[in-house]
């Protein structure tokens, strides 16, 4: 992470690729959103492959969240986009201009890319104003001060201009880091888990403020997160990564309703997983016979029943069951329900107001249209 800090303020200073390079330390006259494209990007460290042929095209002014577990390659992809690292194979293009590839490498300061990371990396020996103006050294001092004050005003901290970072709260430091990143008006903004160090209430407030500012500046944005809910809240699209590859990219609705595999389904839903054999291209469950396309007879299939896809009633249709446990989770309750035909209890999420108690006899309906079927895991 420390190797990224020198670029926090320098790498986002220059004009978009379509306008050519500006002098080092300068500032683009305005934000022009740029298309960011990864073509077959691979990154190896010795025998270890961090990225395995990533293909991703991000439209101008689009906000894309990179979602996945630690170590899946999200930060490495950001470092390559910024120019801090070079790809072992593949190309990176900004506005269809190659900035990294087999025979081309554009320095970070000529890419019009802004960076913001979770530790904020503010300079403790500089004032708040000095931190924000750090990336504007190519401007006359008075003009740099005016631009920095405008950026601070946009995040509501102009009254702290002459203070030092140590007096600020975590949320205020995050705002300063954001002001510093946007003041050069980059065409592309890269953010690596920028909200992970904040408490829940502050995190949501800062997410709203940050997204408002990104929409206003129209910078093409890539936000790294390991939180699916955060990704759904922030991104126009979400690119799910695992083991150095993008396994699915699309809207939150696409990933929720049509996950490409079990890994994606687990990210976006609380699910019950039950294994059944495939017979005649189908799996027989206690509630319905489901199609298992692409699976051969005798193979195992994992049937995924969403916790919210089970409806309970006292006297309605469905399978007989009994509530074995109840966990209060605020507006919802998570029940453990033994249901006729299933070898183990299923988890069910219901509105807390429904008031189910342990030991209650129930009827359980499962909507086959909300059930997912995937190949069994090796």
Buried (B, 14 or more C-beta within 10 A) or exposed (E): EEEBBEBBBBBBBBBBBBBEBBEEBBBBEEBBBBBBBBBBBBBBEEEEBBBBBBEBEBBBBBBBBBBBEEEBBBBBBBBBBBBBBEBBBBBBBBBEBBBBBEEEEBEBBBBBBBBBBBBBBBBEEBBBBBBBBBBBBBBEEEEBBBBBBEBBEBBEBBEBBEBBBEEBEBBBBBBBBBBBBBBBBBBBBBBBBBBBBBEEEBBBEBBEBBBEBBEEBBBBBBBBBBBBEBBBBBBBBBBBBBBBBBBBBBEBEBBBEEBBBBBBBBBBBEBBBBEBBBEEEBBEBEBBEBEBEEBEEEBBBBBBBBBBBBBBEEEEEBBEBBBBEBEEEEEBBBBBBBBEEBEEBBBBBBEBEEEBEEEBEBBBBBEEEBBBBBBBEE
